[in-house]
Amino acid sequence: MRVLEAVCYVFAFALLVLAAVLPAAVPHRDRMAYAGLALALLPTTAHALQAH
């Protein structure tokens, strides 16, 4: 499970950095940021659901 968490966090960080660096005129830049946030929250959500 730790490997999957690391992969999620790495891709989330990459997407967020890419969305931050790209100019505002780039289409779907906001979707990259949302995908990065979703990937960052995925392991936390899965862990919280398993704890219950």
OpenMM code with the backbone's topology and positions (N, CA, C; nanometers):
from openmm import Vec3, app, unit

residues = "MET ARG VAL LEU GLU ALA VAL CYS TYR VAL PHE ALA PHE ALA LEU LEU VAL LEU ALA ALA VAL LEU PRO ALA ALA VAL PRO HIS ARG ASP ARG MET ALA TYR ALA GLY LEU ALA LEU ALA LEU LEU PRO THR THR ALA HIS ALA LEU GLN ALA HIS".split()
positions = [
    Vec3(0.0829, -0.1202, 0.0000),
    Vec3(0.0000, 0.0000, 0.0000),
    Vec3(0.0867, 0.1256, 0.0000),
    Vec3(0.2022, 0.1174, 0.0585),
    Vec3(0.2899, 0.2353, 0.0646),
    Vec3(0.3379, 0.2771, -0.0730),
    Vec3(0.3597, 0.1793, -0.1615),
    Vec3(0.4062, 0.2122, -0.2965),
    Vec3(0.2973, 0.2882, -0.3714),
    Vec3(0.1737, 0.2450, -0.3565),
    Vec3(0.0621, 0.3138, -0.4218),
    Vec3(0.0468, 0.4560, -0.3692),
    Vec3(0.0648, 0.4751, -0.2399),
    Vec3(0.0584, 0.6096, -0.1831),
    Vec3(0.1683, 0.6980, -0.2406),
    Vec3(0.2881, 0.6424, -0.2513),
    Vec3(0.4001, 0.7204, -0.3055),
    Vec3(0.3751, 0.7582, -0.4503),
    Vec3(0.3211, 0.6672, -0.5277),
    Vec3(0.2904, 0.6961, -0.6684),
    Vec3(0.1851, 0.8057, -0.6779),
    Vec3(0.0830, 0.7974, -0.5946),
    Vec3(-0.0221, 0.8997, -0.5952),
    Vec3(0.0347, 1.0366, -0.5601),
    Vec3(0.1180, 1.0411, -0.4574),
    Vec3(0.1739, 1.1696, -0.4158),
    Vec3(0.2694, 1.2266, -0.5200),
    Vec3(0.3479, 1.1416, -0.5844),
    Vec3(0.4412, 1.1896, -0.6874),
    Vec3(0.3644, 1.2464, -0.8061),
    Vec3(0.2644, 1.1744, -0.8531),
    Vec3(0.1857, 1.2243, -0.9660),
    Vec3(0.1064, 1.3490, -0.9280),
    Vec3(0.0554, 1.3537, -0.8052),
    Vec3(-0.0181, 1.4717, -0.7598),
    Vec3(0.0729, 1.5932, -0.7580),
    Vec3(0.1928, 1.5766, -0.7042),
    Vec3(0.2882, 1.6876, -0.6996),
    Vec3(0.3249, 1.7330, -0.8404),
    Vec3(0.3473, 1.6374, -0.9304),
    Vec3(0.3824, 1.6721, -1.0683),
    Vec3(0.2694, 1.7483, -1.1369),
    Vec3(0.1459, 1.7037, -1.1182),
    Vec3(0.0325, 1.7721, -1.1799),
    Vec3(0.0133, 1.9126, -1.1232),
    Vec3(0.0299, 1.9267, -0.9928),
    Vec3(0.0137, 2.0583, -0.9315),
    Vec3(0.1237, 2.1546, -0.9749),
    Vec3(0.2461, 2.1062, -0.9841),
    Vec3(0.3562, 2.1906, -1.0311),
    Vec3(0.3341, 2.2293, -1.1762),
    Vec3(0.2924, 2.1337, -1.2570),
    Vec3(0.2675, 2.1630, -1.3983),
    Vec3(0.1557, 2.2652, -1.4141),
    Vec3(0.0496, 2.2500, -1.3367),
    Vec3(-0.0606, 2.3460, -1.3443),
    Vec3(-0.0179, 2.4837, -1.2960),
    Vec3(0.0734, 2.4891, -1.2008),
    Vec3(0.1193, 2.6179, -1.1496),
    Vec3(0.2142, 2.6878, -1.2466),
    Vec3(0.2904, 2.6110, -1.3213),
    Vec3(0.3913, 2.6679, -1.4105),
    Vec3(0.3323, 2.7111, -1.5449),
    Vec3(0.2320, 2.6387, -1.5893),
    Vec3(0.1742, 2.6691, -1.7209),
    Vec3(0.1020, 2.8041, -1.7187),
    Vec3(0.1050, 2.8759, -1.8301),
    Vec3(0.0325, 3.0036, -1.8351),
    Vec3(-0.1194, 2.9815, -1.8314),
    Vec3(-0.1912, 3.0863, -1.7964),
    Vec3(-0.3368, 3.0762, -1.7812),
    Vec3(-0.4073, 3.0468, -1.9134),
    Vec3(-0.3428, 3.0736, -2.0252),
    Vec3(-0.4057, 3.0520, -2.1552),
    Vec3(-0.4098, 2.9043, -2.1958),
    Vec3(-0.3385, 2.8197, -2.1236),
    Vec3(-0.3358, 2.6770, -2.1565),
    Vec3(-0.4702, 2.6146, -2.1200),
    Vec3(-0.5339, 2.5472, -2.2167),
    Vec3(-0.6633, 2.4862, -2.1848),
    Vec3(-0.6474, 2.3689, -2.0872),
    Vec3(-0.7451, 2.3502, -2.0033),
    Vec3(-0.7537, 2.2395, -1.9060),
    Vec3(-0.6469, 2.2474, -1.7972),
    Vec3(-0.5896, 2.3626, -1.7755),
    Vec3(-0.4925, 2.3779, -1.6667),
    Vec3(-0.5598, 2.3556, -1.5327),
    Vec3(-0.6816, 2.4017, -1.5180),
    Vec3(-0.7538, 2.3823, -1.3924),
    Vec3(-0.7844, 2.2352, -1.3672),
    Vec3(-0.8092, 2.1604, -1.4728),
    Vec3(-0.8360, 2.0173, -1.4562),
    Vec3(-0.7123, 1.9429, -1.4082),
    Vec3(-0.5951, 1.9874, -1.4514),
    Vec3(-0.4712, 1.9266, -1.4013),
    Vec3(-0.4566, 1.9510, -1.2518),
    Vec3(-0.4900, 2.0718, -1.2087),
    Vec3(-0.4817, 2.1033, -1.0659),
    Vec3(-0.5826, 2.0213, -0.9857),
    Vec3(-0.7040, 2.0069, -1.0377),
    Vec3(-0.8054, 1.9270, -0.9686),
    Vec3(-0.7640, 1.7802, -0.9618),
    Vec3(-0.7058, 1.7295, -1.0698),
    Vec3(-0.6593, 1.5903, -1.0703),
    Vec3(-0.5469, 1.5720, -0.9691),
    Vec3(-0.4585, 1.6704, -0.9587),
    Vec3(-0.3517, 1.6623, -0.8603),
    Vec3(-0.4051, 1.6615, -0.7187),
    Vec3(-0.5032, 1.7457, -0.6919),
    Vec3(-0.5636, 1.7474, -0.5587),
    Vec3(-0.6355, 1.6162, -0.5276),
    Vec3(-0.7038, 1.5618, -0.6266),
    Vec3(-0.7744, 1.4349, -0.6068),
    Vec3(-0.6756, 1.3221, -0.5789),
    Vec3(-0.5640, 1.3202, -0.6515),
    Vec3(-0.4634, 1.2167, -0.6267),
    Vec3(-0.3986, 1.2330, -0.4896),
    Vec3(-0.3825, 1.3566, -0.4459),
    Vec3(-0.3241, 1.3790, -0.3144),
    Vec3(-0.4188, 1.3336, -0.2026),
    Vec3(-0.5484, 1.3463, -0.2237),
    Vec3(-0.6461, 1.3083, -0.1216),
    Vec3(-0.6837, 1.1603, -0.1256),
    Vec3(-0.6531, 1.0923, -0.2357),
    Vec3(-0.6932, 0.9529, -0.2512),
    Vec3(-0.6368, 0.8612, -0.1420),
    Vec3(-0.5063, 0.8616, -0.1145),
    Vec3(-0.4561, 0.7720, -0.0084),
    Vec3(-0.5115, 0.8054, 0.1298),
    Vec3(-0.5288, 0.9330, 0.1572),
    Vec3(-0.5824, 0.9736, 0.2874),
    Vec3(-0.7265, 0.9249, 0.3031),
    Vec3(-0.8041, 0.9393, 0.1986),
    Vec3(-0.9436, 0.8944, 0.2027),
    Vec3(-0.9521, 0.7432, 0.2170),
    Vec3(-0.8704, 0.6707, 0.1423),
    Vec3(-0.8711, 0.5258, 0.1514),
    Vec3(-0.8310, 0.4786, 0.2914),
    Vec3(-0.7324, 0.5429, 0.3492),
    Vec3(-0.6894, 0.5066, 0.4842),
    Vec3(-0.7986, 0.5364, 0.5868),
    Vec3(-0.8660, 0.6505, 0.5712),
    Vec3(-0.9728, 0.6857, 0.6639),
    Vec3(-1.0898, 0.5887, 0.6532),
    Vec3(-1.1208, 0.5444, 0.5328),
    Vec3(-1.2315, 0.4501, 0.5159),
    Vec3(-1.1958, 0.3116, 0.5691),
    Vec3(-1.0696, 0.2736, 0.5590),
    Vec3(-1.0287, 0.1435, 0.6118),
    Vec3(-1.0285, 0.1423, 0.7641),
    Vec3(-1.0066, 0.2587, 0.8251),
    Vec3(-1.0012, 0.2655, 0.9714),
    Vec3(-1.1381, 0.2465, 1.0354),
    Vec3(-1.2441, 0.2684, 0.9610),
    Vec3(-1.3789, 0.2581, 1.0173),
    Vec3(-1.4368, 0.1231, 1.0003),
] * unit.nanometer
topology = app.Topology()
chain = topology.addChain("A")
for resn in residues:
    res = topology.addResidue(resn, chain)
    for name in ("N", "CA", "C"):
        topology.addAtom(name, app.Element.getBySymbol(name[0]), res)
